[in-house]
């Protein structure tokens, strides 16, 4: 198992790739919003990732917990660019999948 700091570092790189690949025209705004959200949920994610690695949390439970933090993802920079709610939801779902894929790639 990797340490949380290794996971976190890889997650930030993966989020940068996600922003560049899927939100190219809004890359910096997408990256800023993603990093703001991740900073706000970092302590929770650290706890959940540890539980996942110990087998005390399933992947579905991890996904549910992260989705529960959706309201913290204000996505202010993207809102300022005029993105609609469906676009913001699409961004959050992509961010969620990036978090999960990074966790599974490094920890399981």
N, C-alpha and C positions, 0 to 999 in steps of 0.2 A: 504494500500500500504506500502510496505517495503521501507526503505531508500535506497539510492544508495549504501551506504557503506555496508549495509547488502547484497544487491544484489551482489556487487563486491566480498565480502568475500565468498559468496556461489558459485559464478562463478569460483573463483580460486580453490575451493574444487572440483567442478564438472569437471574442466579442468584436475585436477590431476587424477580423476577417469577415465576420457576419455583416458588420456595418458596411464594409467596402463592397462586398459581393452583392448584397441584397438591397442596400440603400445608398448606392454610389452617389447619386446627386445630392443626398442629404447626409453623407457619411459623418461629418463632424458633429452635426446635431444629433444623429442617431447614437453616435459614440458617447457624446456628453450625457445624453439621457440614460443610456445603458449604465454608464459608470456611476451616475448619481443613484440610480436604483440599486445597483450592486453594493455600493457603499452603505446605503440605508439598511440592507438586509444581510450584511456580511456576518454579523454575529450569529444570526439564525442559521444561515447557510453553513457556517462552520460547525455548529452543533448537529445539524441534519446530515451533513456529509460524514461526520464521525459515526453517527448512528447507522448510516447506510453501509459504511465500510465494516462495521461490527456485525452486520446482518440483523440489526434491531429495527431497521426501517426498510420497507420495500421501495422499489422504484416508483410505483404508483403513489405511495404515501408521500414520497419526496416531491413528486410533481404536484400533488394536491396542496402540500404545504407552501410551495413556491407560488402557485397560483393564488393562494390565499393572501399573498402579499401584493397582489396586483394593484390594489388601491394606493400603494406607496409609489407606484410608477406613474408619476404625474406626466412625464414625457413633455415637459414644458417647451423644450426647444423645438420638438416636432410639431406641437400644437401651434406654436408661433408661425410655422411654415404653412399652416392651413391644412394639415392632414385631417382627414375625416376619422370618425370613431372606428369604422372598419379597418382603415389603414393603421391606426394606432393599435388596434387589437392584433392585427397581423404582425406588427413589429414586436409586440409583447410575446406572442406565441413563438416567434422566431428566437427571441431572446431566451425564453424558457427552454426551448429545444437545445439551444447552445449550451446552457447551464447543464442540462441533463446529459447531453452527449459528452461533454468534458468530464463530468463526474464518472460516467461509466467507462470512458476511455482510460482514465488515470487510476481509478480506485477499484474497479472490479475486474 
